[in-house]
Amino acid sequence: MTDAMPELSLSLHKSIADVPAEEWDACAGGANPFVSHAFLLALEESGSATAGTGWLPQHAALRDGSGRLVACAPCYAKSHSQGEYVFDYGWADAYERAGGDYYPKLQVCAPFSPVPGPRLLVREGSGVPAATLARGLAQACGQLGLSSVHVTFCEEAEWDALGEAGWLQRLGTQFHWHNQGYGGFDDFLGALSSRKRKAIKRERRDAAASGYTLRTLRGREITPAHWKAFHRFYRSTTDKKWGRSAYLTPRFWPLMAEALGDAVVLMVAERDGQPVAGALNLLGRYALYGRNWGTVVDAPFLHFELCYYRAIDFAIEHGVSRVEAGAQGEHKIQRGYLPCPTYSAHWIEHVGLRRAVGDFLARERPAMRREMEALAELSPFRRDGEAD
């Protein structure tokens, strides 16, 4: 690593299986399933995050002089910028036109998952700052001839630490629902303006009247038949949006479900006992994370019911603090999901490209903050003193 901390050594691993699960999870902390050893292993064993898909695992492991794992990070050498949700295509294009090679780059993330959470995973009580692991990643970038390191959808504290260490900081926006101690869905509706409350009631009523059986399933309640159908839903969504093969393979869903157990929550619509639409969520310690959605039918408001409203129902029933409904979607605001910042940090080796990207981000960050402020004005919640 460095002269200041010679007792620490950093290694990169081509499979998460090379790092014992108990050691990895001792650093990951257990609050966010997307950085758990089990989730990352399912991605690799299913053939979803592999060298063949342009996601070569290079997981970072930082060990002390006794060999104990004190920090780690889910890392991938990338030959493209797909499946990341923090878009750097413009940076890659500019560098390539200038004669440089932007790929391969090192991506620190939960693959295919725009889910905020910890990325620089430090064992509690180790005394190792997250910035130490970041410094090791930057050194590895230079030694391996990579163009850059990208830590995407990290936590704000990590973002601050990386910024202080000289990394470039970027802001994004998502829409999250926050549980204000509601006793039920009607309590949530009571916090909304009358017009918004009526609109949501109408959408839920129309979804319920569609003729489909709507169910919330968890853990072992989800059968192999559900996963077979869900992969079809997933492909329907990805094919419509991008017109190309999806990353997640049919094997991923049952592998992930077996590994994560009751953390897997599936909202499903059925017709004559057969699934026709579904929304996948993973449950963390503090949040329900909406991840994938798809359908093979066209029914009014079924998407909103399965992805947003039933997630709120689940969060209220189980005392979950918030629901994070994935990337994009300003339409979520009117359904109680308000804008929240997301964070990423970037280390770029080439001084000229680093300067250009830094100038761009210095302009983009205040623009993003202004946009979030404007979006917050669209909140459906009643303001203080506003009549019902």
N, C-alpha and C positions, 0 to 999 in steps of 0.2 A: 504493500500500500504506500505509506509515506514514512519519512524519517521520524515524524512526530509520533506515529503509532506503529512501530515495527512489529508489534505482536499480532497484528491483524493481517489476514490474508484473504484475498478475493479469488474465487474460482467461478467459472461459468460452466453450466451443465446442459447437455443436449437432451435431457429428459427430466421432468419433475420427479420421476421415479428414482433418480440418482440421489435425491435428498430425502432422508427419512421423513415420513408424514408427521410424526410427533414433533420433530425438530422444526419443520416448516411451520406447522400450525401454532407452535409456541411463540413464533415471531409474528404470525399473521393475526393472532389475537382472538379469532372466532366470531367477531361481530359482523363481518361481511363475507358471505359465502363465495363471492366471485374471486377472492384471492386465496381460498382454501386449497389445500393440497388435493382434496377429492375432486373439486370442480376442474382444476387445471389438468389433473390426470385423466379425467373423462374426455377432455378436449383432445388430448394426445392419443389415448388408446382408441378413440373412435375414428381417428384419421382426420380430425377437423383442423387442429392446429399442428401442422407438421411442415417439414421442409417442402413437401410436394405441393402444399397450398400457399407457399411463400411465407410461412410462419415457422421459421427454424428456431426451436427452443434454445435459449441461451441463459437459463435461469441463474441469477447471481446469488452466491452464497458467501457470506462474510463470516469468517471463523476467528476466534481468539487463539492465543498461544497453546491452549489446551485442546484445541480442536472443536470446541463448542460453537455451535451456530449462534451468532449474536444478531445477525440481520440477513435479510434475503429480499429478493425482488423478482416478480415474474417478468422475464425478458424474452424478446424474440428478435432475431435478425430478420429484417423484412426486405424483400425484393420488390415491394410495391407499397402503396399507401391505402390499400382497400381494407375495409372492415374495422376502421379505427374511430370514425365519427368526429375526429378533430382534424380538419382537412389541411394538408400541407402540399397539395398538388401544385399550387403556384410557386412555392419555394423550390420544389423539385424541378419544375419546368425552368425557372430562372437559372438555377445552378447548372442544369444540363445544357442550356443554351450558351452558358458562359464557358462550357468545356469541362465542367466537373462531373463527377459521378455521385449522385445523391443516394443511390442505392448500392450496396445494402446500408441500412440504418438500424439502430437498435431501438425497439419499442418496449417500453415498460408499461404494461397494461393488463387488463383482463380481456382476452381476445373476443372480438365481436360483441362486446358488452359495454355500451356507453353508461356505465354505472359508476358513480363517484364512490371513492373509498380509498383506503390506504394503499400505497404502492411501494414505499420504502419501508419494509416490514422489519421493525426493530424489536427484539426480545425485551419485554418489560424488565426493568432493573439492570439491564446490561451496561448502562451508562454510555452507550455508543450513540452519538448524534446521527440523525438521519443524513445529515450533510456528509458524514464520513462515507457512507455507502454511496452517496451521489458522486463524491469525489473519485471513488473507485470505478464507477461506471464511466465517468468522463475519461479517466486514464485508459480504461479498456477500449473506449472508442478510438482513441488515438493509436494505441498499440495494434489494434485489429484492422486499422485502415477504414473504419466506418466514417460516414459523413457526419453523424449526429446521433444524439440520444433524446428520446421523447418520452416524458413521463406524463401520461394522459389520464384525466379524470381523477387526479390525486386530491387529497384533503387540503384544506386551506393552510393548515400548519406546515405541511410539507411544501406547499407552494411558496410560503413565506421563507422557509429555510433555504429552498433552492434559489429563490431570488437573491437572498443575501449572499449565496455562494457564487453568484454571477450567471446563473441560468436565466434564460429569457422567459418571461411570464406571459401567459395568455389566458383570457377569460372567455367563457362560453355561457350559455343559458339553457336551463332545463325548467320543467314545471313540476312542482312537488305539492302534495296535499299534506297538511299538518293537522294532527289530531289535537283538538283543544279540549280533550277530556269529555268528548261527546258520549252520551249514554246510548245513543242509537242513531240511525240514519236521519230520523226526523229531527233530532237535535241539531245535526249538521245543517239540514235544510232550513231550520229556524234561524240560522245565522246569516242566511242569504237574503238579498232583496226579494220582494214579492215576485217580481217578474222572472228572475232567475230560478226561484224555487218552483214556480209553476212549470217552467220549461223542463226542468229535470224530472219533475213528477210525470209530465207527459211522456218524456222519452222512456222512462222506466216502465210506464204503463203500456206503451206501444211495444216495447221489447218483450214484455211478459205476455202480451196478447198475440205474439207472432206465431204461436203454435209449437214452439220449441220448448223442450224441457231444459231449464237452466240449472246447473249444478256447480258447486264449489267442492273440489276434491283435493285431498291432501295425502302425501306419502303413499302408503300401500293401497289406498283407495283408487289410485291411478293404475290402470291395467296396461299390459303390453298392447292391447287393441287401441287404447287411448293414444299411446305414443306413436303407433303406426299411423293413426289418423292425424295426429298433430304434425308429424313430419310433412304430410300432404298439405296441411294448412300453411305451414312454414314456407314450403316451396311455392305455394300459390302467392304468398306475399312477396317473397324475394323475386320471383319471376316477373311479377307485375311492376315492381319498382325498378329493378335493375336488368331484367332480361337475360340473366346469366345464372350459371350454377351457384347454388348456395354453399357456404362453407360447412355448416353443421350437417353431419351425415346422419342417416337413420339410426346408427348405433349410439349416437351421442345421448339421445334422450333417455333411454332406459339405463345406460351406464351412469349418467348424472343422477337420475332419480334413485337408483339403488344406493349410490354413495351418499346422497344428501338427505334421504329419508323424509321426515316431516317438514323439512325446510322447503320442499317443493309443493307449490300450491297451483292447481290448474282449475281455471274457470272454463266450463265447457257448456256448449249448447248441443242438445241431442234431438234427433228426429227418429221416432220408432226405435229407440234404443241405440241408434248409431250416431257417433259424434259428427257434427257438421261445422263446428267453429270452436276455437279455443284461445285462451290467453294464459301464458305461462308466467308465473311469479316465483321468485325465490325469497324466502323469509330470513332476514338477518336479525340481529339482536335488537335493533332500533327501527328498522324500516322493512317494508314490503317492497320488493323491487319488481316492477312490471318489466318483462323482457321481450317475449315473442308473442305475436298474434297472427292468426290467419283464419280464413273461412272458405268454404266451397259453396256458400249460399249468399243470397242478397236479401237481408232482412233489415227493416228500419231500426236503427239505434242499437243493433246487436253489438257492434264494436264498442260503443260507449258503455253499455251495460256490463259486458264481460271484462273490459280493460280498466274501466274507471270506477263505476259505481259498486260493483261487487268487491273490488279491491278496498274501497272505503268501508263497505260492510265488514269485511274481514278484519281490517285494521281496528275498527271500533270494537268489534266483538272480542278481539284478542289483546287489546290494549297496546297496539303498535303505534309508535309515535308519528310515523309519516309513511306516505306512499310515494315512491319515486317511479314515475310512469314512463321512463325512457327518454329518448331523444326527440327533439322537435315537437311541433304541435301547439300552436297558439290557441287552437280550439279547446285545449284543456283548461284554459283560464276560466271560461264560463262554467266549468264543471268543478270548480273549487281548487284547481291545481295552479299555484301561483309561481311567477318566475323566481328562480334561484340561480346564483352564479355557480358555474363549474370551473375547474382550474386545471391547467396543464403547464408544464415547464419543459424547456428545450435547451439542450446543449449542442451547439454547432461548432464544429472544428474549424472550418474555414473562416478566417477573420472577416473577410469581405462579406460573405453571406451572412455571418452572424450580425454584422453591423446593419445590413439591409433589412433583415428580418426584425431586428431590434427596433429599428425606426418604424417599421410597419406596425408592430405590436404596441409601441408607444402611442400611436394614433388610434389603434383599434380598441384598446382597453377603455378609454373614456367614452368612446362611442357605444360600446357594449353596456356600460353602466347607464348611459342615458336611455338606451333602448329598454333595459330592464325597468327603469323608473317609469317610462311611458307605458309599458305593458302592465305594470302594477296598477295603473290607473283604471284598467279594465276589470279590476277585481269584482266578482259577483257578490262579495260580502257587504252587508249593511255597514255603513259608516256610523260613527258615534253621532247620536242625535237624529239619525235618519229614520223617518217613519216606516213602519212595516208595510 
